[in-house]
Amino acid sequence: MSLNELPGAEIILPGLKDLHNGECNTIGALLVAIAATRLTKAGLNIPKDRLNPEPEIEGLSMNKLES
């Protein structure tokens, strides 16, 4: 099974790409940051030095701005 076939791949894979490109505040990157521990245990290479330290708060802030 490829990564593209896994549940949530349409969000997680672009989020990983964003992180690798230095973008840490996209929706995908924030979701990767929230799930980083589990994704790392699953074998994905997460650039931990680029993770937003408070992804839940940033995500809520983004949601309020869009409303």
C-alpha atoms as an extended CHARMM CRD file, in Angstrom:
* protein
*
        67  EXT
         1         1  MET       CA              0.0000000000        0.0000000000        0.0000000000  PROA      1               0.0000000000
         2         2  SER       CA              1.3250000000        3.4400000000       -0.9130000000  PROA      2               0.0000000000
         3         3  LEU       CA              1.0420000000        6.5560000000        1.2400000000  PROA      3               0.0000000000
         4         4  ASN       CA             -1.4550000000        7.9930000000       -1.2460000000  PROA      4               0.0000000000
         5         5  GLU       CA             -3.9010000000        5.1980000000       -0.3740000000  PROA      5               0.0000000000
         6         6  LEU       CA             -3.9250000000        5.8470000000        3.3760000000  PROA      6               0.0000000000
         7         7  PRO       CA             -6.8090000000        7.6900000000        5.0690000000  PROA      7               0.0000000000
         8         8  GLY       CA             -6.1230000000       11.4140000000        5.2800000000  PROA      8               0.0000000000
         9         9  ALA       CA             -3.3520000000       11.3170000000        2.6750000000  PROA      9               0.0000000000
        10        10  GLU       CA             -4.9720000000       14.1900000000        0.7720000000  PROA      10              0.0000000000
        11        11  ILE       CA             -4.2900000000       16.4240000000        3.8010000000  PROA      11              0.0000000000
        12        12  ILE       CA             -1.1680000000       14.9070000000        5.3570000000  PROA      12              0.0000000000
        13        13  LEU       CA              0.9850000000       14.6250000000        2.2360000000  PROA      13              0.0000000000
        14        14  PRO       CA              0.5490000000       18.2960000000        1.2020000000  PROA      14              0.0000000000
        15        15  GLY       CA              1.1580000000       19.2430000000        4.8460000000  PROA      15              0.0000000000
        16        16  LEU       CA              4.4510000000       17.3340000000        4.8110000000  PROA      16              0.0000000000
        17        17  LYS       CA              5.4030000000       19.0660000000        1.5750000000  PROA      17              0.0000000000
        18        18  ASP       CA              4.5840000000       22.4400000000        3.1340000000  PROA      18              0.0000000000
        19        19  LEU       CA              6.7820000000       21.6750000000        6.1450000000  PROA      19              0.0000000000
        20        20  HSD       CA              9.6740000000       20.5400000000        3.9560000000  PROA      20              0.0000000000
        21        21  ASN       CA              9.2940000000       23.8620000000        2.0640000000  PROA      21              0.0000000000
        22        22  GLY       CA              9.4080000000       25.8690000000        5.3050000000  PROA      22              0.0000000000
        23        23  GLU       CA              5.6840000000       26.6420000000        5.5030000000  PROA      23              0.0000000000
        24        24  CYS       CA              4.5120000000       25.7720000000        9.0050000000  PROA      24              0.0000000000
        25        25  ASN       CA              1.1410000000       27.5550000000        9.1950000000  PROA      25              0.0000000000
        26        26  THR       CA             -0.8950000000       25.9260000000        6.4410000000  PROA      26              0.0000000000
        27        27  ILE       CA             -3.8520000000       23.7700000000        7.4480000000  PROA      27              0.0000000000
        28        28  GLY       CA             -2.0080000000       20.6390000000        6.3160000000  PROA      28              0.0000000000
        29        29  ALA       CA              1.1980000000       21.5730000000        8.1450000000  PROA      29              0.0000000000
        30        30  LEU       CA             -0.7490000000       22.2900000000       11.3390000000  PROA      30              0.0000000000
        31        31  LEU       CA             -2.5040000000       18.9190000000       11.1170000000  PROA      31              0.0000000000
        32        32  VAL       CA              0.8400000000       17.1920000000       10.6060000000  PROA      32              0.0000000000
        33        33  ALA       CA              2.1710000000       19.0320000000       13.6790000000  PROA      33              0.0000000000
        34        34  ILE       CA             -0.8020000000       17.8490000000       15.7320000000  PROA      34              0.0000000000
        35        35  ALA       CA             -0.2590000000       14.2560000000       14.6340000000  PROA      35              0.0000000000
        36        36  ALA       CA              3.5660000000       14.3730000000       14.4690000000  PROA      36              0.0000000000
        37        37  THR       CA              4.1700000000       11.7920000000       17.1960000000  PROA      37              0.0000000000
        38        38  ARG       CA              1.9140000000        9.2110000000       15.5960000000  PROA      38              0.0000000000
        39        39  LEU       CA              3.1300000000        9.9630000000       12.0790000000  PROA      39              0.0000000000
        40        40  THR       CA              6.7560000000        9.5910000000       13.1930000000  PROA      40              0.0000000000
        41        41  LYS       CA              5.9350000000        6.2510000000       14.8380000000  PROA      41              0.0000000000
        42        42  ALA       CA              4.3210000000        5.2120000000       11.5360000000  PROA      42              0.0000000000
        43        43  GLY       CA              7.6380000000        5.8690000000        9.8030000000  PROA      43              0.0000000000
        44        44  LEU       CA              7.1010000000        9.2510000000        8.1780000000  PROA      44              0.0000000000
        45        45  ASN       CA              9.9400000000       11.7640000000        8.1280000000  PROA      45              0.0000000000
        46        46  ILE       CA              8.5850000000       14.8250000000        9.9320000000  PROA      46              0.0000000000
        47        47  PRO       CA             10.8410000000       17.9280000000        9.9600000000  PROA      47              0.0000000000
        48        48  LYS       CA             10.3870000000       18.5720000000       13.6850000000  PROA      48              0.0000000000
        49        49  ASP       CA             12.4020000000       21.7850000000       13.6530000000  PROA      49              0.0000000000
        50        50  ARG       CA              9.7220000000       23.3480000000       11.4290000000  PROA      50              0.0000000000
        51        51  LEU       CA              6.6410000000       22.3430000000       13.4090000000  PROA      51              0.0000000000
        52        52  ASN       CA              4.4540000000       25.0680000000       14.8500000000  PROA      52              0.0000000000
        53        53  PRO       CA              4.8070000000       24.7750000000       18.6620000000  PROA      53              0.0000000000
        54        54  GLU       CA              1.0690000000       25.4150000000       19.1980000000  PROA      54              0.0000000000
        55        55  PRO       CA             -0.7100000000       24.0500000000       16.1160000000  PROA      55              0.0000000000
        56        56  GLU       CA             -4.1170000000       23.7740000000       17.7770000000  PROA      56              0.0000000000
        57        57  ILE       CA             -4.1220000000       27.4450000000       18.7930000000  PROA      57              0.0000000000
        58        58  GLU       CA             -2.8790000000       28.5780000000       15.3670000000  PROA      58              0.0000000000
        59        59  GLY       CA             -5.5400000000       26.4670000000       13.6720000000  PROA      59              0.0000000000
        60        60  LEU       CA             -8.2760000000       27.9690000000       15.8190000000  PROA      60              0.0000000000
        61        61  SER       CA             -6.9720000000       31.4580000000       15.0820000000  PROA      61              0.0000000000
        62        62  MET       CA             -7.0310000000       30.7390000000       11.3510000000  PROA      62              0.0000000000
        63        63  ASN       CA            -10.5630000000       29.3730000000       11.6410000000  PROA      63              0.0000000000
        64        64  LYS       CA            -11.7770000000       32.5290000000       13.4060000000  PROA      64              0.0000000000
        65        65  LEU       CA            -10.2320000000       34.7240000000       10.7090000000  PROA      65              0.0000000000
        66        66  GLU       CA            -12.0130000000       32.7640000000        7.9660000000  PROA      66              0.0000000000
        67        67  SER       CA            -15.4200000000       32.9780000000        9.6980000000  PROA      67              0.0000000000
